[in-house]
Amino acid sequence: MKEFWDSVYADEAYVYGTEPNAFLTSQRHRLRPGQQALAMADGEGRNGVWLARQGLEVTSVDLSPVAQAKARRLAEAAGVAIRFEEADLHRWAWGEARFDVVAAIFVQFAGPAERPQLFAHMKRALRPGGLLILQGYTPRQLEYGTGGPPRAENMYTEAMLREAFGDMEILHLAEHDGYIEEGYKHHGMSALIDLVARKR
């Protein structure tokens, strides 16, 4: 898996772009300077850097050292300090009640067997009152073919997320189609799902 992602990020260009995810930025009003944030599978750093620019203290975790080298350059160019950790999120020491914000933007590398544990880690790592901000693809994304994994089983549905995070206060949950421009890997009309949930 590491070798696969290293090969994806080996391009000199930022394959997912340098601008943050639009849904994440739409939640700016929920964020506060000084909050501890986790940018999951942050790749080349676009979302972690944006969170840091909002004044949050960011931990950016990714499996690929190639991606993290690019993320460090992006953070340096933006003049922000980020804590980078190279790790497989399935094996990472998440901790408990550690973060005020968990940003999970297109983290659809986990199949059905691994996903429940990953979701459990995300919830456990949040402090009471902490926010999960998530965007992913729905299975209809396979019809568009404009990004994401090639397997429907890795995609999210509203029913799946409502069940997985039903013990949290769901502030926003919606499936929709939208045009995204995130480098050349996520580009075009897409079948999306958005979630914002607060830990009770």
N, C-alpha and C positions, 0 to 999 in steps of 0.2 A: 504493500500500500504506500509506504514512504517513497519507494522508487517511482511509483506511478505519479504521485503528486510532485515530486522533484522534476519529473519530465514535463509535466504540465506547466510549471512555473519557470522552466529553464529559458523561455523566451525572454529577450531583453525588455520587451514591452510588458506593461502591467496587464496581464491577460483578463483580469476582471475590472480593470480601470483603477483610477486613483480617487475617484469621487465616492462618497459614502452611499450606501443603500438608501433609496428614497424613502422607504417606509420607516427605516430607523430615524432618519432626519425629521420625519413628520411627528415623531414622538419627543422632540426636543423639549416641549413644555413640561414633560414629566420628569426631566432630569435636573439634578442640582450639583453645582460645583462641590468637589470634595467627596462625592460618592465613590465607592469602590465598584468598578465595573469589570466584568469578564467578557472579552470578545472571543467567542468560541470559534475554532477553526478559522482564524482570522486571515489566513493566507498572506497576501501582500500588504495587509495592514490598513486598507482603506477605511474600514469601520472603526478599528481601534484608534487610529489617528484622529478621526472625527470626534469620537467620544473624549479623547484627551483634549482636543481643542475646545470642548465645552467645559473643561475644568474638572473632569472626572479623573480619578486615579485608575489607570487601566492595566489589567493583565491580559496580554494577547497570547493565546495559545494556538500553536499549529504543529502539525507533524513534520512539515517540510522545512529543513534549514535553508533551502534555496528560496522559498517564499519569505522566510523570516529575514533573510539578508535584504530583500527588497523592501520589506516592511520597515526595517531599521533605517534604510535610506529615506523612505517616505516620512517617517517620524522626524528624522533630522532636518529634512527640508521644511517641515511644518513647524519646527522649533518646539516640539513636545517630547516629554519623557514618558516612556512606556516600559513596563516590565514585560519582557518577552520570555516565554517558556516553550521550548521545543518538546512536545509530548504527544503521545497518542491519547486522546481524550477518553478512550475506553479504559486506560490504565493510569491516568493522571490522578494525583492526590487532590481531589476537588476541595476537600475541607467541608466544614459545616457552618452555616450562617456567616459566610465570609464576604458575600457580595451584596451590594444594593441593587445592581443591575446585571442581568445576564443577557447579552445580545447573541441570538442564535439565528444568523442570517444564512439561509441556504446550507444548513448543516445536515444534508440528507445522504451522508455516507453510510449511515447505520440502517441495516435491514431489520425486518421484523423481530429477529432473535435478539439483536443487540439494543434495539430502540428503547424498550421499557427501562433498562438499567440506565441508559444515557439520560432519559427524561427524569428518572429518579435522582440522578446526580445533580441535574440542573436545579431541581426544586430544593434539594437538601443544601446546596451551596448558597442559596438566597437567604438573606436575613428576613425576619418578619417585616412585612411592609415592602420588601424588595420586589422589583419588577423583572419579569421575563418579557423580552421583546423578540418576537420570532417572525420570520417570513420564510416561506418555502413554496415549493411547487405542489400542485395537485396532480393526480394521475392523468388528467387531460393534457398536461404539458407534453406528453409523448406525441400528441397530435401536432403540436406546434414545432417541437424539435429545436427550440431556440436556447437551450441550456438545460443543465441538470442531468441527473443520472438516467441511464437508459432503461431503468426498471421501475415499473409502476409500484412495486412493493415498497420502494424507498420513499415514495411520495406521501404527502399528508392529506387528510380529509378533515372537514369540520367535525364530524362525529369522532374521529380518532383523537383530535386535540381536545375536544370537550371532555372526553372520557379520561384522557391522560392527565389533564390539568384541572379537572373538575373540583379538586380539593383547594384550588386557588380561587381568588375573586377574578373572574374573567371580565376585563374592562372593554375588550374589543376582540371579536373573532369574526372573520369574513373571508369567503372565497370570492374571487373576482378575476376578470381578465384585465391585463394591463400591458402597456408597452414599456419595456425596460431597456436601458442602455448602460450596461456595466461591462466595459471592455468588449472584446469580441467573443467571449465565452457565454455571456448572458446578454443577448441582443435580439430584440424583436418582441412581437406579441407573445404573452406568456399567461399560463394558467396559475394564478397565485393564491396563497392563503396567508392571512396576517393574524397574529395573536399578540395581545398584550394582557398579561395576567399578573396579579399582585398576590404575593404570599401572605396568607392570613397570620 
